[in-house]
């Protein structure tokens, strides 16, 4: 924080500047008032000076006789009008009339500016040069909590589910088998996938780490990105140093791995570098296929990230996405001629059809997101919340799909 002396210097300079501007305005008003001329009388003097200037320009050959005659006629008309105003007594007493009111307004503006800054600004807060901010971000990144610390503080993952007794028994057998045979690659892969499906992300990322250890040196970028994602989910969305190391390894193997790029940007945003995060997220969003699993969460977050980075960025419209089931052209034309009530009933009917189909047949994450968003628009937040709860169970084993549905739930106001 700034010292008391520095704060006094700031307020002294600001006050001097404000009073200086106010003094200039007041002196201008007083000088105008001292002329003793009304606006009409002042105009009349100006017009007479202009007539004299026309004669001088004509004598020097600057203007021709016809132009001089035309200008004299126009200015003479203005002289007559100003003289008429003076003769009727409609002229104001002078430019200084009302000066006291203007002085009061100037003082109120100065006082309001000081009060507003004192309430909304940050008096005494020091300047934050770019290098200092970068250094603070680097320190935050270097000293942030570990994976174990984050997991200890993280709430129970919302996607955690209670399996039915038969599946629970099978999981116990799988865990026992993997414990007895830790070098069983297929068993570790199966354990990682099923633990993630149950929302046991800590156990899932530990199994995934064992998968990588068994595969090395043939482990893939996708393996390391999956490990990082499971660690991030176990830490409730926080990117720990250990998760960052897994992301770095994934990008070393494949610099274009979308999952690793998405979470790398998230890590930079969490550690105070939204500018670097935006440099990663923007090309990832603009170059990715519309149905890539990270596109939906990117579209939901990149606008806020751009603002934090100080970038004026317009999120591009969705392009080339596979059309979701919906009304055909005839239905759209019919909706345009409907009353507001009938149109609302039609939309509600389509939402019910989508809900029934997802309940009976299932569907993609984009369709679940669409249903939650539609229910939010219709004001049916209780149903949207229930659908979101079901989606968390259904997509527990597909973190990217779950993130896409979560983005819709956040927009609908039923998720954080």
C-alpha positions in Angstrom: 0.0 0.0 0.0 1.1 3.6 -0.5 2.5 5.5 2.5 0.5 8.4 4.1 2.8 10.9 2.4 2.1 9.4 -1.1 -1.6 9.5 -0.5 -1.5 13.1 0.6 0.5 13.9 -2.6 -2.1 12.2 -4.7 -5.0 14.0 -3.1 -3.2 17.3 -3.2 -2.4 17.1 -6.9 -5.9 15.9 -7.7 -7.4 18.7 -5.7 -5.1 21.3 -7.3 -6.1 20.2 -10.8 -9.8 20.2 -10.0 -9.6 23.6 -8.4 -7.5 24.9 -11.3 -10.1 23.8 -13.9 -12.9 25.3 -11.8 -11.0 28.6 -11.4 -10.5 28.9 -15.2 -14.2 28.5 -15.7 -15.1 31.0 -13.1 -12.6 33.6 -14.4 -14.0 33.1 -17.9 -17.5 33.8 -16.7 -16.4 36.9 -14.7 -14.4 38.2 -17.7 -17.4 37.8 -19.9 -19.6 39.5 -17.4 -17.1 42.4 -17.2 -17.7 43.4 -20.8 -21.2 44.7 -19.9 -22.5 43.5 -23.3 -25.6 41.4 -23.9 -25.3 38.6 -26.4 -27.2 40.7 -29.0 -24.9 43.7 -28.5 -21.8 41.5 -28.8 -23.2 40.0 -32.0 -23.8 43.4 -33.4 -20.2 44.5 -32.8 -19.0 41.3 -34.5 -21.2 41.9 -37.5 -19.9 45.4 -37.9 -16.4 44.2 -37.8 -17.2 41.7 -40.5 -18.6 44.4 -42.7 -15.3 46.3 -42.4 -13.4 43.1 -43.2 -15.4 42.7 -46.4 -14.4 46.2 -47.5 -10.7 45.4 -46.8 -10.8 42.1 -48.7 -12.5 43.8 -51.6 -9.8 46.6 -51.7 -7.0 43.9 -51.6 -8.7 41.9 -54.4 -9.3 38.9 -52.2 -13.0 38.7 -53.2 -14.9 40.0 -56.2 -17.6 42.7 -56.3 -20.4 40.1 -56.6 -19.2 38.1 -53.6 -18.7 41.3 -51.6 -22.3 42.4 -52.3 -23.7 39.0 -51.4 -21.8 38.9 -48.1 -22.9 42.5 -47.2 -26.5 41.6 -47.8 -26.3 38.5 -45.5 -24.4 40.3 -42.7 -26.7 43.3 -43.0 -29.7 41.0 -42.4 -28.0 39.7 -39.2 -27.3 43.3 -38.1 -30.9 44.2 -38.5 -32.0 41.2 -36.5 -29.5 41.9 -33.7 -30.6 45.6 -33.6 -34.3 44.5 -33.5 -33.5 42.3 -30.4 -31.8 45.2 -28.7 -34.7 47.5 -29.4 -37.3 45.2 -28.0 -35.4 44.6 -24.7 -35.3 40.8 -25.2 -31.6 40.6 -24.9 -30.0 39.1 -21.8 -28.1 41.4 -19.4 -24.8 39.8 -20.5 -22.9 36.6 -20.7 -22.3 36.6 -17.0 -26.0 36.3 -16.1 -26.5 33.0 -14.4 -22.8 32.8 -13.6 -23.5 31.9 -10.0 -25.5 28.9 -11.0 -22.7 27.8 -13.2 -20.1 28.2 -10.4 -22.3 26.1 -8.2 -22.6 23.4 -10.8 -18.8 23.4 -11.2 -18.3 23.0 -7.5 -20.9 20.2 -7.4 -19.1 18.4 -10.2 -15.7 18.6 -8.5 -17.2 17.4 -5.2 -19.1 14.6 -6.9 -16.0 13.5 -8.6 -14.1 13.3 -5.3 -16.9 11.5 -3.5 -17.3 9.0 -6.4 -13.7 8.2 -6.6 -13.5 7.8 -2.8 -16.4 5.3 -2.9 -15.7 3.4 -6.2 -12.0 3.9 -6.7 -9.0 2.7 -4.8 -7.5 5.7 -2.9 -3.9 5.0 -1.9 -3.6 1.8 -3.9 -0.2 1.6 -5.6 0.4 1.4 -9.3 0.7 -2.2 -10.6 3.3 -2.3 -13.4 3.1 -5.2 -15.9 6.3 -6.8 -14.6 5.0 -6.7 -11.1 1.8 -8.4 -12.1 3.6 -11.1 -14.1 5.9 -11.7 -11.1 2.9 -12.1 -8.8 1.3 -14.5 -11.2 4.5 -16.6 -11.4 4.7 -16.7 -7.6 1.0 -17.7 -7.4 1.7 -20.5 -9.9 4.8 -21.7 -8.1 3.3 -21.7 -4.6 -0.2 -23.0 -5.4 -1.5 -26.1 -3.5 -0.5 -29.6 -4.5 -2.9 -32.2 -5.8 -3.2 -33.9 -2.4 -4.0 -30.6 -0.7 -6.6 -29.7 -3.3 -8.3 -33.1 -3.0 -8.4 -32.8 0.8 -10.2 -29.4 0.4 -12.4 -30.4 -2.5 -16.1 -31.1 -1.9 -17.6 -34.4 -2.8 -17.8 -34.4 -6.6 -21.4 -33.8 -7.8 -21.2 -36.7 -10.2 -20.5 -39.3 -7.5 -23.2 -42.0 -7.7 -24.3 -45.0 -5.6 -24.1 -48.1 -7.8 -26.7 -50.8 -7.6 -25.7 -53.8 -5.4 -24.7 -56.1 -8.3 -22.5 -53.5 -9.9 -21.0 -52.6 -6.5 -20.1 -56.3 -6.0 -18.5 -56.4 -9.4 -16.5 -53.3 -8.6 -15.2 -54.8 -5.4 -14.0 -57.9 -7.3 -12.3 -55.7 -9.9 -10.5 -53.7 -7.2 -9.4 -56.9 -5.5 -8.2 -58.4 -8.8 -6.2 -55.3 -9.7 -4.7 -55.1 -6.2 -3.6 -58.7 -6.6 -2.3 -58.1 -10.1 -1.1 -54.5 -10.4 0.7 -55.2 -13.7 -2.6 -56.1 -15.4 -2.9 -53.3 -18.0 -6.4 -54.2 -19.1 -7.5 -54.4 -15.5 -6.1 -51.0 -14.6 -7.7 -49.4 -17.7 -11.1 -51.0 -16.7 -10.7 -49.8 -13.1 -9.8 -46.2 -14.2 -12.9 -46.1 -16.5 -15.3 -47.5 -14.0 -14.1 -45.5 -11.0 -14.5 -42.3 -13.1 -18.0 -43.5 -14.0 -18.8 -43.7 -10.3 -17.4 -40.3 -9.6 -14.4 -41.7 -7.7 -12.0 -39.5 -9.5 -9.1 -39.9 -7.0 -9.2 -43.7 -7.4 -9.6 -43.2 -11.2 -6.5 -41.0 -11.6 -4.4 -43.3 -9.5 -5.4 -46.2 -11.8 -4.8 -44.1 -14.9 -1.3 -43.2 -13.5 -0.7 -47.0 -13.3 -1.9 -47.4 -16.8 0.7 -44.9 -18.1 3.4 -46.5 -16.0 2.6 -49.9 -17.6 2.5 -48.5 -21.1 5.6 -46.3 -21.0 7.5 -45.5 -23.1 4.5 -46.1 -25.5 2.0 -44.0 -23.5 0.1 -41.5 -25.7 -0.8 -37.9 -25.4 -4.4 -39.0 -24.9 -3.3 -41.1 -21.9 -1.6 -38.1 -20.2 -4.4 -35.7 -21.0 -6.9 -38.2 -19.5 -4.7 -38.4 -16.4 -4.7 -34.7 -16.0 -8.4 -34.4 -16.6 -9.2 -37.0 -13.9 -6.9 -35.1 -11.4 -8.6 -31.9 -12.2 -12.0 -33.4 -11.6 -10.8 -34.9 -8.4 -9.7 -31.4 -7.3 -13.1 -29.8 -8.2 -11.8 -28.1 -11.3 -8.5 -26.9 -9.9 -5.3 -27.5 -12.0 -2.6 -28.6 -9.6 1.2 -28.7 -10.3 0.9 -32.5 -10.8 -2.0 -32.0 -13.3 0.0 -29.4 -15.1 2.9 -31.8 -15.4 0.6 -34.4 -17.0 -0.7 -31.7 -19.4 2.8 -30.7 -20.3 3.7 -34.3 -21.1 0.5 -34.6 -23.2 1.5 -31.5 -25.2 5.0 -32.7 -25.6 3.7 -35.8 -27.4 1.0 -33.9 -29.3 1.1 -30.1 -29.2 -2.4 -30.0 -30.7 -4.2 -32.2 -28.1 -7.4 -30.3 -27.5 -8.0 -31.6 -24.0 -4.5 -30.6 -22.9 -4.8 -27.2 -24.5 -8.1 -26.5 -22.9 -6.9 -27.4 -19.4 -3.6 -25.6 -19.9 -5.5 -22.4 -20.6 -7.6 -23.0 -17.5 -4.5 -23.4 -15.4 -3.1 -20.1 -16.7 -6.4 -18.3 -16.0 -6.4 -19.7 -12.4 -2.8 -18.4 -11.8 -3.4 -14.8 -13.0 -2.4 -15.0 -16.6 -5.7 -14.6 -18.6 -3.7 -13.0 -21.4 -1.7 -16.3 -22.0 -4.8 -18.4 -21.5 -6.7 -16.4 -24.2 -3.8 -17.0 -26.6 -4.4 -20.7 -26.2 -8.1 -20.8 -26.1 -8.8 -18.5 -29.0 -7.2 -20.7 -31.7 -8.4 -23.8 -30.0 -12.0 -22.6 -30.3 -11.7 -21.2 -33.8 -9.8 -24.2 -35.2 -11.7 -27.0 -33.5 -14.5 -29.0 -35.1 -17.9 -27.9 -33.9 -18.6 -31.2 -32.1 -15.2 -31.3 -30.3 -16.0 -31.9 -26.6 -14.1 -28.8 -25.4 -15.9 -26.3 -27.7 -19.1 -25.9 -25.6 -17.2 -25.1 -22.4 -14.9 -22.8 -24.4 -17.8 -20.9 -25.9 -19.3 -20.5 -22.4 -16.1 -19.1 -20.8 -13.9 -17.4 -23.4 -15.9 -14.1 -23.4 -15.2 -13.6 -19.7 -11.6 -14.6 -20.2 -11.1 -12.1 -23.0 -12.5 -9.3 -20.8 -10.1 -10.3 -18.0 -7.2 -10.2 -20.6 -8.3 -6.8 -21.8 -9.2 -8.1 -25.3 -12.3 -6.9 -27.2 -13.4 -10.3 -28.6 -16.6 -11.4 -30.2 -17.2 -15.1 -29.7 -17.7 -16.5 -33.3 -21.0 -18.0 -34.1 -21.3 -21.7 -34.1 -20.4 -23.2 -37.5 -21.1 -26.5 -39.2 -22.5 -28.2 -36.1 -24.6 -31.2 -36.7 -28.2 -30.0 -36.5 -30.1 -31.3 -33.6 -33.6 -32.8 -34.1 -36.1 -30.0 -34.2 -39.0 -28.5 -36.2 -38.8 -28.6 -40.0 -39.2 -25.6 -42.3 -43.0 -26.0 -42.4 -43.2 -25.9 -38.7 -41.1 -22.8 -38.5 -43.3 -21.1 -41.1 -46.4 -22.1 -39.1 -44.9 -20.8 -35.9 -44.5 -17.4 -37.5 -48.2 -17.1 -38.0 -49.2 -18.4 -34.6 -50.4 -16.3 -31.6 -48.0 -15.9 -28.7 -49.8 -18.5 -26.7 -49.9 -21.1 -29.5 -46.3 -20.5 -30.3 -45.4 -21.1 -26.6 -47.5 -24.3 -26.6 -45.7 -25.5 -29.8 -42.2 -24.9 -28.2 -43.3 -26.6 -25.0 -44.5 -29.6 -27.0 -41.2 -29.9 -28.8 -39.3 -29.7 -25.5 -41.6 -32.5 -24.1 -40.8 -34.6 -27.2 -37.1 -34.1 -26.7 -37.3 -34.9 -23.0 -39.3 -38.1 -23.7 -36.8 -39.3 -26.3 -33.8 -38.7 -24.1 -35.4 -40.5 -21.3 -36.3 -43.5 -23.4 -33.5 -43.7 -26.0 -30.7 -41.5 -24.6 -28.9 -39.0 -26.7 -25.8 -36.9 -27.1 -24.4 -34.4 -24.7 -25.4 -31.6 -27.0 -29.0 -32.8 -26.9 -29.0 -32.9 -23.1 -27.5 -29.4 -23.1 -30.2 -28.3 -25.5 -33.0 -29.7 -23.3 -31.6 -28.0 -20.1 -31.2 -24.7 -21.9 -34.8 -24.9 -23.3 -36.2 -25.6 -19.9 -34.3 -22.7 -18.5 -35.7 -20.4 -21.1 -39.2 -21.7 -20.3 -38.7 -20.9 -16.7 -38.9 -24.6 -15.7 -35.8 -24.5 -13.5 -36.9 -27.3 -11.3 -37.1 -29.7 -14.3 -33.8 -28.3 -15.7 -32.1 -29.0 -12.3 -33.5 -32.5 -12.3 -32.3 -33.1 -15.9 -28.9 -31.7 -14.9 -28.7 -34.1 -12.0 -29.5 -37.0 -14.2 -26.9 -35.9 -16.8 -24.2 -35.8 -14.2 -24.7 -39.6 -13.7 -25.1 -40.4 -17.3 -22.0 -38.5 -18.4 -19.8 -39.2 -15.4 -17.4 -41.3 -17.4 -17.2 -38.7 -20.2 -15.8 -35.6 -18.6 -15.7 -33.5 -21.7 -19.4 -34.3 -22.5 -20.2 -33.5 -18.9 -18.5 -30.1 -19.2 -20.6 -29.3 -22.3 -23.8 -30.1 -20.4 -22.6 -28.2 -17.3 -22.1 -25.1 -19.5 -25.8 -25.2 -20.5 -26.8 -25.8 -16.9 -24.8 -22.8 -15.8 -26.6 -20.7 -18.5 -29.9 -22.0 -17.2 -29.0 -21.0 -13.6 -29.1 -24.5 -12.2 -25.4 -25.1 -11.8 -22.3 -23.1 -10.7 
